[in-house]
Amino acid sequence: MPKMKSILLGLPLLLLSCVTTEENVVLQPGEVISVEIPKPKAEESVVEQKTITGSFQSVEGVMDRLSCFCYHSGYVTTEDGERIAVCFEETVESCPKITVTGYQTSKKISENGACSKGIMGYLKVQSYVIGETDY
């Protein structure tokens, strides 16, 4: 039995001496280090690139689900009546005609306060033309 006690006492000490932080600080018996790894609030995946034309309704500064996924956002309504969520790098005001080119993406949000968790797809705009002017 004495041999077993020494093995059991030695094992926790061996395990504690192997646990280190990024700075290679050895923990002493009884010491505890709590490491919190931040989880991303949203996961984004790129799906495909496309170009759409239609009227644009901005929702920037408006309580809209799309605002949880991107700030400079709104919806392009095509001639066929399809309503497509879009996200810009800058503020774009509502207009009767716009052509946007970008990547269709989807973003997943974990619960974070005002935004409920979920997935939403939208077009992340790379370039756009309002009327006949290229921006």
C-alpha positions, -999 to 999 in steps of 0.1 A, spaced: 0 0 0 27 26 7 39 23 -29 4 32 -42 1 63 -19 34 77 -33 22 71 -69 -12 88 -61 5 118 -44 31 121 -72 6 121 -101 -12 154 -91 21 171 -87 33 159 -120 1 171 -137 4 205 -120 40 210 -131 30 203 -167 3 230 -168 17 263 -180 4 296 -194 17 313 -226 46 328 -205 56 293 -193 48 300 -156 46 268 -136 16 265 -114 21 256 -78 -2 231 -60 -35 248 -52 -31 276 -78 -57 281 -104 -55 301 -136 -88 309 -154 -84 315 -191 -114 330 -209 -113 325 -247 -136 350 -264 -161 335 -287 -168 353 -320 -201 371 -320 -207 363 -356 -195 338 -381 -194 348 -418 -191 326 -449 -188 338 -485 -211 320 -509 -210 336 -544 -206 369 -563 -235 385 -582 -249 417 -596 -284 430 -590 -304 461 -601 -335 476 -585 -347 503 -560 -328 507 -527 -344 513 -493 -318 521 -466 -324 507 -431 -293 525 -415 -304 538 -381 -337 520 -382 -346 491 -360 -343 463 -385 -330 427 -382 -304 434 -409 -289 461 -386 -276 433 -364 -255 419 -393 -241 451 -408 -244 488 -402 -247 505 -436 -275 482 -449 -308 481 -467 -328 462 -492 -327 462 -530 -361 454 -546 -356 440 -581 -381 444 -610 -393 409 -603 -402 420 -568 -374 401 -551 -362 418 -519 -324 413 -513 -306 424 -482 -274 443 -490 -245 457 -468 -223 486 -479 -189 498 -465 -203 534 -464 -236 552 -461 -259 550 -491 -292 568 -491 -324 553 -505 -328 557 -542 -351 546 -570 -324 528 -591 -292 512 -580 -270 484 -594 -248 466 -569 -221 439 -573 -209 419 -544 -206 386 -527 -236 367 -513 -227 358 -477 -244 346 -447 -236 355 -411 -244 337 -379 -249 357 -347 -249 342 -312 -272 360 -287 -257 394 -278 -281 418 -262 -304 435 -286 -298 410 -314 -313 376 -312 -292 347 -325 -297 334 -360 -284 333 -395 -291 359 -422 -279 361 -458 -271 393 -476 -251 408 -504 -218 423 -492 -214 451 -518 -180 456 -535 -192 483 -560 -224 501 -569 -239 525 -594 -268 549 -585 -286 558 -617 -258 564 -642 -230 574 -617 -203 549 -607 -191 551 -571 
